[in-house]
Amino acid sequence: MTGIGWLLVLFVVGFFVMLLLRIGPIYLENYSIKGVLESLETEPLITRKSKVEIKGMIMKRMRINGVYDFDPKSLDIVKSPGLVTVSIDYSVQKSMFANIDVIVHFSEKVELVSN
């Protein structure tokens, strides 16, 4: 392989490494958010709590798990008799380089049934 071929290979590998370094933390943060939602399923008497209490509980768990950039407006809590539906719908935009950005959209949902 020639020198130009090696430069091309290094450029492609470097691009994907940079992409992984930019997008990897976004997915790790989403994994933490999913864990927070799933932890609500083990919470006793969660369906008896108010929306404000549930939202406060979620935000507290987010801070404990190191999720600081989460917008509480992305959180939607719907209560009905014996059922609480918590859904999170948000997007994250990160700059790759120059004027090229990466936008990743996530949507998570959990339904909590009274015990």
Secondary structure, DSSP 8 states (H G I E B T S, - for coil): --HHHHHHHHHHHHHHHHHHHHHHHHHHHHHHHHHHHHHGGGSTTGGGS-HHHHHHHHHHHHHHTT--S--GGGEEEEEETTEEEEEEEEEEEEEEETTEEEEEEEEEEEEEE--
